[in-house]
Amino acid sequence: MNLRHGRLRPLLVLAAVLLLAGGSLGYVLHARHRERPAPHSAADASFSLAQPGLYFRDTATGRVAHLPGPEAPRVPGGPSCDRFHAAGEHALCLRLLPGAPPRTEALVLDRQLREVRRVTVPGIPNRARVSASGQLLSWTAFTTGDAYNTSAFSTRTSILDLRTGYLVKSMEQIPLTVDGARYHASDVNYWGVSFARDDNRFYATVSTGGRTHLVEGDLRNWSAKALRENAECPSLSPDGTRVAFKKKVSDDPRAPWRLYVLDLATMREHPLAEPHSVDDQPAWLDDATVGYGLDGDVRSVPADGTGPPRLLAPGASSPAFLH
């Protein structure tokens, strides 16, 4: 009996190791299936961000494309990206790198799509934003989990200042004020940064204690304060007076959110006319129009809450409008 147990013990240990490895591998394969990295392609020589219009990620090719106008055909040939945004003189292209654990490559490009800087961070690419001047860039990656509608997720949000070259690897250390008091907690997560035109003030989402907050931040003073609850993935309007965001309106994991716009002067909000749940950081196309990704397409809706949604680009995501 002892001899049998002695022979079985290594087999049991081996089986346990394989089971644990299989579970870890299953998680990794699931994440990779959800966000499978495409072969990375540079932009074609003829493609740049020099022309005005809508730029977005073409989901069929995984590459950035351009829509010069409502009736114009899309122009292919941009770099391959999993998330994309552009403004001012720069673009931000997030790519999921092959291998495990997952890593995100943040590629900073100029308007000719020449590389300016490259940063690698842990996690799956999720949000990307460039300030109006193109000098400040922020990105968010999932370091645990891959969805906001569960409690089992963690994010890392970075800010890169091209004026100084300084990189904030994680925003979690920024002093945070909630309800007028300095707030400390180990579960603070930031995501979805949006910059003001002064390249100092910013808005972002903070999650802690099972609640989300819209925060206003100050880069020079390195501080952030919560403005209100239940406002995720903010996007500041070009005139700096309103924030478009997604608000949780249901506990149904299939349709938890609705797009809203908040007036920063009055702190009054109104829903937009898009009736479907949108899990995206909106992008203002102009002072009157909000763009967003939904069900594999890029759509737009009037910012005042009137008028129906409009399909801008089928098979597209990560919209950015350049003037």
Summary of the structure (lengths in Angstrom):
residues: 323
radius of gyration: 21.2
end to end distance: 79.9
largest distance: 80.6
contacts: 1032
relative contact order: 0.11
helix: 11%
strand: 48%
